[in-house]
């Protein structure tokens, strides 16, 4: 039945200028599960896939076990959990089973020891096998993949496993501890599976605990599945880019369905949070008046209610005016989101240009990102961007810490607005 989610649209201006050429318009679409889903909680099908290689010895392995125990404490008897550890081999510490005896499960976690090298694909394969046992449409399936180092010789296999997980609606939360892991690989695993990737600073046991707890709670809040955005565009209108802006900033891929239709995968949505999407539309010259330039349609499932392919839609109507006062008025909340996305884009392009050897371009973009971040009140991130630009100018190259902090913290700029 309709009404499980609400779809609202805002633009960066209430009225747009009349121009002789194409202009850029920002459209912020917010998709929010309705209050009718507030009490819905799907059972979990969860697997912890944990790196216990030799580099995890000492406090790191103890913090990891504490976080895994906390994750189990967040679960209920209706949930399934499995625990897999990997080094250069793999061990299923706990086969998939209901969380009916959390003390016994945590006792098995306590026996984990740090040893060996790192072969992530073996852990992912075993974890996927455990999750497949509990796959069901009315369960939320998640793999929490945790590592502190680079895997060797099996990156392609890891990517294939992540793609397989995505096809089965198993999202991977790929978490890296410290600075020695491959962020490009973990980002790819998350993207291929419809999950997330994140950076946990070393020496912060509280951050490990909070992240594991947060991942379980996020899965428990999932109420909408398989959400798809279909944009039907008027003649001459094109979608230059589509960004997810909440819960985190990320560039979304768009698939051209027809000459005027594009489709964007949104995936799962959480109660109380939903998702917001920023669409960059290129609009042709138009005279004064109001025009319906696009229609946004969200298709979605709510497995617990047995609903499939439900739809909600709304029009994107833009007004064009020659009145200077009207076109001078901006929508501040939309522009704030645009500024945060721009800061994220600048650092992303800077890192890409540094990797390709364009040091001048990378330095310029890092300094531009620093200015944007400072304007947004993000003084710590602005300082990191400036420090990395200084390193490039001195010929030192980017630091692992600075790269990861900019890459992952700028994705969370919109979270701070809501917290």
Steps between C-alpha positions, in 0.01 A plus 500: 500500500623858442626717783794298638744769389477874436681673212568874510689727259686831549706707258788738566286800396131581516533669158767464232632763259408515134821428310616458142675173576486187710507542879569270795220431748536307826205284607500351850272196534427359844356151539380420852328186634167597654404472867301187413836318475634633831440171682629274221819307579611224270709211636869509413713258302839631611859382457814646656800437271802605704870538421699332780838507327821559693477878461186489719693377806484667839240765579357493147377140519358558848314810381372306200366220719333753731331662199385160368354413842318834507357432154360169627350676804302722262332198338192302602388139476331566164839595348757272339872561552819338373864582575785434256867591553770510237876537480670310218247227575138512614304368798126500563501582871120491516280349228181694429252452785229684696618727780333294771809455720705817475734391781605189306547705182717755681705220656593386149593855403728520806711215362607696190877558485714712266727309261603457136478714186202648315284328237172686506326305222507182708320675783248659264423167332440324833292792626289502185441126533371551856273786395354301211374245754275765657392693189132589505304793361380604846851510652762774473824336385828676580869414500721706730850471350781630721872527420809696602721415201522428130404166358751339264435342162123462528354847439323393180341208683386738776331721241322203342377384841368849576313507169350159583394631841334800336298278266372315808411827682778446754650841574863509615614750762874516425691648795870584509693555824799734499688597185641182344200375302396558141218755494446462125429129545270543801307775320457270201374213717245726667382651172465163325286359782290808577670549835729758660871538571653692787822591678558425870796689653757282675536542875130577542337191655185705558476560124521126428224429752279782371545395138409134558202597713391754239514244219268261684258778590501627143403155372224479761354831378472381140131504401497563123680284246592518131419870462547637148480861384366553147544848355280586203650809338339758272646570155838668521553421870789274601616359834869588529553314828303344785642506854377324810542763772349326801583288685842554334624679190569273203476526123224271376518325166215569261370266233344644186166323452388700195576829327337696785499256794781416742494251787699519824530222760438618857482159673395474865355779713490535876209617709546849639770581247417405142718641226553835331621530142644808328440505124698734275269589211610685188200700379456664156407870452135567592276804515318635803257257662480167681606176330486135600853399404516159665303241689659299780364154576618271781427126471556297817427183699400458865569132560347480848165622362520285188512808276691491172557765235293765674538847347488863604562790264517878488562767237802729482358839405732796440393862470693744280482876549652828384446656844843566655370477858334164437801337338738635766328294771676170574388197701764502774458138612541368145805719438654376824472144368646611165801655679565177691479289186735745325756469781483122470535518121805726521694271732399195293631660182813617682581146611435368149726763343776435753482129417529578128801730553329837453647654815417860406134418438478290817653778710261761361197282571615418852537870577156568350357218710665648810332835433160336457543292813602804703192687375291204618654518847706181448828645626664163578433359153605830342833478684553143373431612141752785535761268652463254214532784246818614678639146482440487125673834449802371695510188281414265788183348363172454684499338843296184565332664799407820315375313195270276704375779725405721206355213299270373775429802720380719212240232425353566844463877471123470462474278808629780718219722377245251631662388827 
